[in-house]
Amino acid sequence: QVQLVESGGGLVQPGGSLRLSCAVSVSDSADYAIGWFRQAPGKEREGVSCISSSEGVLYYTDDVKGRLTISRDNAKNTVDLQMNDLKPEDTDVYYCADCYGLYWGQGTQVTVSS
């Protein structure tokens, strides 16, 4: 069982930065790959990036490469998403989840607008 709680969303101007954080709580000793997903109204949820404790970063979706950085702190049980050079098209609800999509956080809104 995995519990995930996101924080750090908000409103930012184009070109600005935000840092999303996901607090991860697991009830077993399994190594869960954890990632960030996003969803716009009327669209399907899509993967942004995933990271594993043992393998490191698994992927970034193409349109965020060079702008978003995922990181994992196993001592603090957090997975963060540093978002730089944000664009209006990055506006979405961002979800923290295990990379198989079995467990989900409640989501946090990111809005990029001037």
PyMOL commands that place a pseudoatom at each C-alpha (Angstrom):
pseudoatom trace, name=CA, resn=GLN, resi=1, chain=A, elem=C, hetatm=0, pos=[0.000, 0.000, 0.000]
pseudoatom trace, name=CA, resn=VAL, resi=2, chain=A, elem=C, hetatm=0, pos=[1.305, 3.434, -0.980]
pseudoatom trace, name=CA, resn=GLN, resi=3, chain=A, elem=C, hetatm=0, pos=[0.058, 6.838, 0.128]
pseudoatom trace, name=CA, resn=LEU, resi=4, chain=A, elem=C, hetatm=0, pos=[1.055, 9.971, -1.756]
pseudoatom trace, name=CA, resn=VAL, resi=5, chain=A, elem=C, hetatm=0, pos=[0.494, 13.613, -0.837]
pseudoatom trace, name=CA, resn=GLU, resi=6, chain=A, elem=C, hetatm=0, pos=[1.443, 16.429, -3.216]
pseudoatom trace, name=CA, resn=SER, resi=7, chain=A, elem=C, hetatm=0, pos=[2.262, 20.027, -2.389]
pseudoatom trace, name=CA, resn=GLY, resi=8, chain=A, elem=C, hetatm=0, pos=[3.749, 23.046, -4.113]
pseudoatom trace, name=CA, resn=GLY, resi=9, chain=A, elem=C, hetatm=0, pos=[1.411, 23.931, -6.953]
pseudoatom trace, name=CA, resn=GLY, resi=10, chain=A, elem=C, hetatm=0, pos=[0.218, 27.437, -7.671]
pseudoatom trace, name=CA, resn=LEU, resi=11, chain=A, elem=C, hetatm=0, pos=[0.114, 30.332, -10.095]
pseudoatom trace, name=CA, resn=VAL, resi=12, chain=A, elem=C, hetatm=0, pos=[3.295, 31.436, -11.827]
pseudoatom trace, name=CA, resn=GLN, resi=13, chain=A, elem=C, hetatm=0, pos=[4.118, 33.708, -14.739]
pseudoatom trace, name=CA, resn=PRO, resi=14, chain=A, elem=C, hetatm=0, pos=[5.579, 32.325, -17.975]
pseudoatom trace, name=CA, resn=GLY, resi=15, chain=A, elem=C, hetatm=0, pos=[9.290, 31.725, -17.557]
pseudoatom trace, name=CA, resn=GLY, resi=16, chain=A, elem=C, hetatm=0, pos=[8.908, 31.244, -13.819]
pseudoatom trace, name=CA, resn=SER, resi=17, chain=A, elem=C, hetatm=0, pos=[9.615, 28.252, -11.604]
pseudoatom trace, name=CA, resn=LEU, resi=18, chain=A, elem=C, hetatm=0, pos=[7.750, 25.999, -9.199]
pseudoatom trace, name=CA, resn=ARG, resi=19, chain=A, elem=C, hetatm=0, pos=[8.795, 23.017, -7.133]
pseudoatom trace, name=CA, resn=LEU, resi=20, chain=A, elem=C, hetatm=0, pos=[6.312, 20.231, -6.536]
pseudoatom trace, name=CA, resn=SER, resi=21, chain=A, elem=C, hetatm=0, pos=[6.877, 17.803, -3.708]
pseudoatom trace, name=CA, resn=CYS, resi=22, chain=A, elem=C, hetatm=0, pos=[5.358, 14.379, -3.090]
pseudoatom trace, name=CA, resn=ALA, resi=23, chain=A, elem=C, hetatm=0, pos=[5.470, 12.805, 0.355]
pseudoatom trace, name=CA, resn=VAL, resi=24, chain=A, elem=C, hetatm=0, pos=[5.590, 9.020, -0.083]
pseudoatom trace, name=CA, resn=SER, resi=25, chain=A, elem=C, hetatm=0, pos=[4.409, 6.568, 2.552]
pseudoatom trace, name=CA, resn=VAL, resi=26, chain=A, elem=C, hetatm=0, pos=[4.666, 2.830, 1.925]
pseudoatom trace, name=CA, resn=SER, resi=27, chain=A, elem=C, hetatm=0, pos=[3.490, -0.012, 4.124]
pseudoatom trace, name=CA, resn=ASP, resi=28, chain=A, elem=C, hetatm=0, pos=[5.936, -2.591, 2.793]
pseudoatom trace, name=CA, resn=SER, resi=29, chain=A, elem=C, hetatm=0, pos=[9.610, -2.714, 1.846]
pseudoatom trace, name=CA, resn=ALA, resi=30, chain=A, elem=C, hetatm=0, pos=[9.053, -2.764, -1.914]
pseudoatom trace, name=CA, resn=ASP, resi=31, chain=A, elem=C, hetatm=0, pos=[10.935, -0.276, -4.090]
pseudoatom trace, name=CA, resn=TYR, resi=32, chain=A, elem=C, hetatm=0, pos=[8.215, 1.687, -5.812]
pseudoatom trace, name=CA, resn=ALA, resi=33, chain=A, elem=C, hetatm=0, pos=[9.143, 3.765, -8.814]
pseudoatom trace, name=CA, resn=ILE, resi=34, chain=A, elem=C, hetatm=0, pos=[7.356, 7.084, -8.281]
pseudoatom trace, name=CA, resn=GLY, resi=35, chain=A, elem=C, hetatm=0, pos=[6.540, 9.706, -10.826]
pseudoatom trace, name=CA, resn=TRP, resi=36, chain=A, elem=C, hetatm=0, pos=[4.607, 12.777, -11.821]
pseudoatom trace, name=CA, resn=PHE, resi=37, chain=A, elem=C, hetatm=0, pos=[1.665, 12.789, -14.182]
pseudoatom trace, name=CA, resn=ARG, resi=38, chain=A, elem=C, hetatm=0, pos=[-0.479, 15.619, -15.492]
pseudoatom trace, name=CA, resn=GLN, resi=39, chain=A, elem=C, hetatm=0, pos=[-4.004, 16.049, -16.731]
pseudoatom trace, name=CA, resn=ALA, resi=40, chain=A, elem=C, hetatm=0, pos=[-5.731, 18.903, -18.503]
pseudoatom trace, name=CA, resn=PRO, resi=41, chain=A, elem=C, hetatm=0, pos=[-9.534, 19.239, -18.565]
pseudoatom trace, name=CA, resn=GLY, resi=42, chain=A, elem=C, hetatm=0, pos=[-11.039, 16.838, -21.076]
pseudoatom trace, name=CA, resn=LYS, resi=43, chain=A, elem=C, hetatm=0, pos=[-7.746, 15.080, -21.724]
pseudoatom trace, name=CA, resn=GLU, resi=44, chain=A, elem=C, hetatm=0, pos=[-6.224, 11.831, -20.564]
pseudoatom trace, name=CA, resn=ARG, resi=45, chain=A, elem=C, hetatm=0, pos=[-3.712, 11.751, -17.776]
pseudoatom trace, name=CA, resn=GLU, resi=46, chain=A, elem=C, hetatm=0, pos=[-0.145, 11.487, -19.117]
pseudoatom trace, name=CA, resn=GLY, resi=47, chain=A, elem=C, hetatm=0, pos=[3.229, 10.716, -17.629]
pseudoatom trace, name=CA, resn=VAL, resi=48, chain=A, elem=C, hetatm=0, pos=[5.711, 13.545, -17.107]
pseudoatom trace, name=CA, resn=SER, resi=49, chain=A, elem=C, hetatm=0, pos=[8.602, 11.747, -15.438]
pseudoatom trace, name=CA, resn=CYS, resi=50, chain=A, elem=C, hetatm=0, pos=[9.370, 8.703, -13.286]
pseudoatom trace, name=CA, resn=ILE, resi=51, chain=A, elem=C, hetatm=0, pos=[12.228, 7.829, -10.956]
pseudoatom trace, name=CA, resn=SER, resi=52, chain=A, elem=C, hetatm=0, pos=[13.315, 4.620, -9.271]
pseudoatom trace, name=CA, resn=SER, resi=53, chain=A, elem=C, hetatm=0, pos=[15.441, 4.255, -6.153]
pseudoatom trace, name=CA, resn=SER, resi=54, chain=A, elem=C, hetatm=0, pos=[17.599, 1.615, -7.814]
pseudoatom trace, name=CA, resn=GLU, resi=55, chain=A, elem=C, hetatm=0, pos=[17.712, 2.838, -11.418]
pseudoatom trace, name=CA, resn=GLY, resi=56, chain=A, elem=C, hetatm=0, pos=[17.407, 6.605, -11.115]
pseudoatom trace, name=CA, resn=VAL, resi=57, chain=A, elem=C, hetatm=0, pos=[15.416, 8.635, -13.632]
pseudoatom trace, name=CA, resn=LEU, resi=58, chain=A, elem=C, hetatm=0, pos=[13.409, 6.342, -15.880]
pseudoatom trace, name=CA, resn=TYR, resi=59, chain=A, elem=C, hetatm=0, pos=[12.043, 8.912, -18.336]
pseudoatom trace, name=CA, resn=TYR, resi=60, chain=A, elem=C, hetatm=0, pos=[10.955, 12.448, -19.086]
pseudoatom trace, name=CA, resn=THR, resi=61, chain=A, elem=C, hetatm=0, pos=[8.247, 13.201, -21.593]
pseudoatom trace, name=CA, resn=ASP, resi=62, chain=A, elem=C, hetatm=0, pos=[9.734, 15.063, -24.560]
pseudoatom trace, name=CA, resn=ASP, resi=63, chain=A, elem=C, hetatm=0, pos=[8.250, 18.514, -24.031]
pseudoatom trace, name=CA, resn=VAL, resi=64, chain=A, elem=C, hetatm=0, pos=[9.648, 18.893, -20.501]
pseudoatom trace, name=CA, resn=LYS, resi=65, chain=A, elem=C, hetatm=0, pos=[13.227, 17.755, -21.146]
pseudoatom trace, name=CA, resn=GLY, resi=66, chain=A, elem=C, hetatm=0, pos=[15.684, 20.416, -20.069]
pseudoatom trace, name=CA, resn=ARG, resi=67, chain=A, elem=C, hetatm=0, pos=[13.063, 22.320, -18.072]
pseudoatom trace, name=CA, resn=LEU, resi=68, chain=A, elem=C, hetatm=0, pos=[11.766, 19.884, -15.461]
pseudoatom trace, name=CA, resn=THR, resi=69, chain=A, elem=C, hetatm=0, pos=[13.916, 17.803, -13.126]
pseudoatom trace, name=CA, resn=ILE, resi=70, chain=A, elem=C, hetatm=0, pos=[12.709, 14.938, -10.979]
pseudoatom trace, name=CA, resn=SER, resi=71, chain=A, elem=C, hetatm=0, pos=[14.556, 13.955, -7.822]
pseudoatom trace, name=CA, resn=ARG, resi=72, chain=A, elem=C, hetatm=0, pos=[14.108, 11.508, -4.998]
pseudoatom trace, name=CA, resn=ASP, resi=73, chain=A, elem=C, hetatm=0, pos=[15.215, 11.738, -1.376]
pseudoatom trace, name=CA, resn=ASN, resi=74, chain=A, elem=C, hetatm=0, pos=[14.941, 8.256, 0.114]
pseudoatom trace, name=CA, resn=ALA, resi=75, chain=A, elem=C, hetatm=0, pos=[15.817, 9.477, 3.617]
pseudoatom trace, name=CA, resn=LYS, resi=76, chain=A, elem=C, hetatm=0, pos=[12.924, 11.949, 3.576]
pseudoatom trace, name=CA, resn=ASN, resi=77, chain=A, elem=C, hetatm=0, pos=[10.641, 9.742, 1.446]
pseudoatom trace, name=CA, resn=THR, resi=78, chain=A, elem=C, hetatm=0, pos=[9.937, 12.522, -1.011]
pseudoatom trace, name=CA, resn=VAL, resi=79, chain=A, elem=C, hetatm=0, pos=[9.909, 12.815, -4.784]
pseudoatom trace, name=CA, resn=ASP, resi=80, chain=A, elem=C, hetatm=0, pos=[10.188, 16.360, -6.074]
pseudoatom trace, name=CA, resn=LEU, resi=81, chain=A, elem=C, hetatm=0, pos=[9.639, 17.930, -9.478]
pseudoatom trace, name=CA, resn=GLN, resi=82, chain=A, elem=C, hetatm=0, pos=[11.593, 21.130, -10.103]
pseudoatom trace, name=CA, resn=MET, resi=83, chain=A, elem=C, hetatm=0, pos=[9.828, 23.039, -12.861]
pseudoatom trace, name=CA, resn=ASN, resi=84, chain=A, elem=C, hetatm=0, pos=[11.765, 25.821, -14.611]
pseudoatom trace, name=CA, resn=ASP, resi=85, chain=A, elem=C, hetatm=0, pos=[11.026, 28.023, -17.618]
pseudoatom trace, name=CA, resn=LEU, resi=86, chain=A, elem=C, hetatm=0, pos=[7.347, 27.249, -17.289]
pseudoatom trace, name=CA, resn=LYS, resi=87, chain=A, elem=C, hetatm=0, pos=[5.047, 27.802, -20.244]
pseudoatom trace, name=CA, resn=PRO, resi=88, chain=A, elem=C, hetatm=0, pos=[1.281, 28.368, -20.420]
pseudoatom trace, name=CA, resn=GLU, resi=89, chain=A, elem=C, hetatm=0, pos=[0.917, 24.891, -21.924]
pseudoatom trace, name=CA, resn=ASP, resi=90, chain=A, elem=C, hetatm=0, pos=[2.324, 23.435, -18.699]
pseudoatom trace, name=CA, resn=THR, resi=91, chain=A, elem=C, hetatm=0, pos=[-0.928, 24.428, -17.001]
pseudoatom trace, name=CA, resn=ASP, resi=92, chain=A, elem=C, hetatm=0, pos=[-2.449, 21.202, -15.669]
pseudoatom trace, name=CA, resn=VAL, resi=93, chain=A, elem=C, hetatm=0, pos=[-3.311, 19.312, -12.534]
pseudoatom trace, name=CA, resn=TYR, resi=94, chain=A, elem=C, hetatm=0, pos=[-0.161, 17.419, -11.553]
pseudoatom trace, name=CA, resn=TYR, resi=95, chain=A, elem=C, hetatm=0, pos=[-0.419, 14.093, -9.785]
pseudoatom trace, name=CA, resn=CYS, resi=96, chain=A, elem=C, hetatm=0, pos=[2.146, 12.063, -7.920]
pseudoatom trace, name=CA, resn=ALA, resi=97, chain=A, elem=C, hetatm=0, pos=[1.720, 8.330, -8.492]
pseudoatom trace, name=CA, resn=ASP, resi=98, chain=A, elem=C, hetatm=0, pos=[3.592, 5.067, -8.621]
pseudoatom trace, name=CA, resn=CYS, resi=99, chain=A, elem=C, hetatm=0, pos=[4.810, 4.560, -12.158]
pseudoatom trace, name=CA, resn=TYR, resi=100, chain=A, elem=C, hetatm=0, pos=[2.378, 1.715, -12.807]
pseudoatom trace, name=CA, resn=GLY, resi=101, chain=A, elem=C, hetatm=0, pos=[-0.533, 4.024, -11.986]
pseudoatom trace, name=CA, resn=LEU, resi=102, chain=A, elem=C, hetatm=0, pos=[-1.864, 1.941, -9.108]
pseudoatom trace, name=CA, resn=TYR, resi=103, chain=A, elem=C, hetatm=0, pos=[-1.689, 4.572, -6.373]
pseudoatom trace, name=CA, resn=TRP, resi=104, chain=A, elem=C, hetatm=0, pos=[-2.419, 8.282, -6.791]
pseudoatom trace, name=CA, resn=GLY, resi=105, chain=A, elem=C, hetatm=0, pos=[-2.183, 11.470, -4.827]
pseudoatom trace, name=CA, resn=GLN, resi=106, chain=A, elem=C, hetatm=0, pos=[-4.974, 14.021, -4.811]
pseudoatom trace, name=CA, resn=GLY, resi=107, chain=A, elem=C, hetatm=0, pos=[-3.309, 16.304, -7.367]
pseudoatom trace, name=CA, resn=THR, resi=108, chain=A, elem=C, hetatm=0, pos=[-2.063, 19.868, -7.274]
pseudoatom trace, name=CA, resn=GLN, resi=109, chain=A, elem=C, hetatm=0, pos=[-2.954, 22.633, -9.721]
pseudoatom trace, name=CA, resn=VAL, resi=110, chain=A, elem=C, hetatm=0, pos=[-0.199, 24.358, -11.671]
pseudoatom trace, name=CA, resn=THR, resi=111, chain=A, elem=C, hetatm=0, pos=[-1.267, 27.453, -13.599]
pseudoatom trace, name=CA, resn=VAL, resi=112, chain=A, elem=C, hetatm=0, pos=[1.140, 29.359, -15.833]
pseudoatom trace, name=CA, resn=SER, resi=113, chain=A, elem=C, hetatm=0, pos=[-0.303, 32.697, -16.832]
pseudoatom trace, name=CA, resn=SER, resi=114, chain=A, elem=C, hetatm=0, pos=[0.591, 36.351, -17.044]
for i in range(1, 114): cmd.bond("trace and resi %d" % i, "trace and resi %d" % (i + 1))
show_as sticks, trace
zoom trace
